[in-house]
Amino acid sequence: MWKRLFLAIFVFLAFEVGVFLILFPWSELWERNVVLNWVPFLRPAFLSAYCRGAVSGLGLWNVFLGLHEALHFKRTIREMETREAADAVRLSGTHS
């Protein structure tokens, strides 16, 4: 049961973080960032379209990862259970 919950939370977080990273660099909050006020020489780099695009690209990767795991949810659970069963057999054989 914990495997399904863990994987569901992972899928949700990967998708949520991905959407955030896609949208946030293009918002007004990105431009009014406290870090950019503390370190003003980073401002031109962080406000460039290249940096924003790179961060959005990481967001796309996260969304892709979340969707991939969601589509292969049952297979991943099966692999985790198989691996756990194999580890249990291996450990029970060494302690006998």
Secondary structure as UniProt FT lines:
FT   HELIX           2..23
FT   HELIX           24..26
FT   HELIX           28..31
FT   HELIX           34..38
FT   HELIX           40..42
FT   HELIX           43..46
FT   HELIX           49..71
FT   HELIX           73..94
//
